[in-house]
Amino acid sequence: MLLILAVIIGALYGGGIYMILRRSLVRVLLGLLLLSHAVNLLIFTVGRTTKGKPAFITEPTNIIAEPFADPVPQALILTAIVIGFGVIAFAIVLFQKVYSATNSDDIDQLRTTDKLD
């Protein structure tokens, strides 16, 4: 299971970095999405994946028994998903404004801050 997750995380990181290095703003946005998914999977994997075990202590024993699911990485991933959604929504609006001002999504054409009319 960990080997499969490691391969998936590596593929997402590789694809995300490749997309960020392209010249299109849309591809940069897709690269950011891939990188955010890779980071979420990495945090989830580091937090020990345990199938079918709860992340809380039962009442009668008040002692947590191994193996257990760690709730902290799950909370971090949930927070990262919400923050990532906000960042991606902001980036979409920002890229739309840039495209409407320049009529291009090519980063090489956006090198100057002055618009020549």
C-alpha positions as MATLAB code, in Angstrom:
seq = 'MLLILAVIIGALYGGGIYMILRRSLVRVLLGLLLLSHAVNLLIFTVGRTTKGKPAFITEPTNIIAEPFADPVPQALILTAIVIGFGVIAFAIVLFQKVYSATNSDDIDQLRTTDKLD';
ca = [
       0.000    0.000    0.000;
       2.762    2.446    0.914;
       4.637    1.706   -2.301;
       1.554    2.474   -4.378;
       0.992    5.731   -2.483;
       4.670    6.681   -2.911;
       4.436    6.142   -6.675;
       1.209    8.161   -6.881;
       2.698   10.998   -4.804;
       5.819   11.045   -6.988;
       3.730   11.109  -10.154;
       1.599   13.972   -8.820;
       4.690   15.965   -7.805;
       6.336   15.345  -11.176;
       3.201   16.264  -13.102;
       2.617   19.353  -10.959;
       6.148   20.670  -11.404;
       6.008   19.951  -15.145;
       2.740   21.863  -15.470;
       4.033   24.832  -13.450;
       7.039   25.151  -15.769;
       4.804   25.562  -18.849;
       4.041   29.011  -20.274;
       0.254   28.955  -19.999;
      -1.509   30.347  -16.939;
      -4.104   27.568  -17.105;
      -1.359   24.953  -16.934;
       0.185   26.758  -13.966;
      -3.167   26.537  -12.207;
      -3.464   22.810  -12.991;
       0.088   22.331  -11.696;
      -0.862   24.018   -8.431;
      -3.833   21.674   -8.128;
      -1.643   18.613   -8.695;
       0.911   19.817   -6.150;
      -1.771   20.434   -3.534;
      -3.133   16.912   -4.020;
       0.393   15.497   -3.754;
       1.013   17.334   -0.485;
      -2.299   16.122    0.945;
      -1.463   12.521    0.068;
       2.034   12.908    1.519;
       0.671   14.187    4.841;
      -1.880   11.373    4.862;
       0.805    8.758    4.194;
       3.178   10.101    6.845;
       0.342    9.961    9.377;
       0.236    6.141    9.153;
      -2.684    4.788    7.191;
      -4.628    2.325    9.325;
      -7.629    0.638    7.784;
     -10.790    0.217    9.840;
      -9.496    1.603   13.144;
     -11.022    4.617   14.894;
      -9.166    7.834   15.643;
     -10.633    8.174   19.132;
     -10.493    6.476   22.546;
     -13.406    4.304   23.642;
     -15.136    5.129   26.942;
     -14.753    1.922   28.980;
     -10.977    1.546   28.631;
      -9.725    5.143   28.277;
      -6.584    3.666   26.690;
      -5.821    3.787   23.004;
      -4.673    0.457   21.586;
      -2.351   -0.065   18.609;
      -2.973    0.186   15.685;
      -4.979    3.386   15.625;
      -5.672    6.103   13.099;
      -3.919    9.383   13.889;
      -6.465   12.249   13.774;
      -3.921   15.098   13.422;
      -2.935   14.429    9.769;
      -6.594   14.063    8.878;
      -7.362   17.466   10.419;
      -4.351   19.021    8.664;
      -5.473   17.620    5.310;
      -9.011   18.917    5.800;
      -7.641   22.375    6.595;
      -5.282   22.213    3.604;
      -8.157   21.295    1.282;
     -10.209   24.293    2.426;
      -7.282   26.715    2.174;
      -6.254   25.241   -1.195;
      -9.768   25.738   -2.523;
      -9.630   29.406   -1.544;
      -6.220   29.885   -3.160;
      -7.306   28.188   -6.384;
     -10.515   30.254   -6.513;
      -8.466   33.435   -6.067;
      -5.986   32.317   -8.748;
      -8.808   31.618  -11.213;
     -10.211   35.129  -10.739;
      -6.729   36.653  -10.975;
      -5.895   34.739  -14.173;
      -9.247   35.727  -15.666;
      -8.489   39.415  -15.000;
      -5.022   39.055  -16.530;
      -6.465   37.369  -19.596;
      -9.158   40.018  -20.039;
      -6.554   42.797  -19.762;
      -3.955   41.256  -22.096;
      -5.969   38.842  -24.288;
      -3.261   36.227  -23.741;
      -2.475   33.524  -21.220;
       1.144   33.126  -22.347;
       3.532   34.092  -19.549;
       6.195   35.271  -22.008;
       3.846   37.977  -23.276;
       3.232   39.238  -19.720;
       6.823   40.353  -19.083;
       6.048   44.055  -18.923;
       3.833   45.976  -16.540;
       3.053   48.692  -19.103;
       0.276   48.074  -21.589;
       1.004   49.578  -24.977;
      -2.077   50.687  -26.858;
];
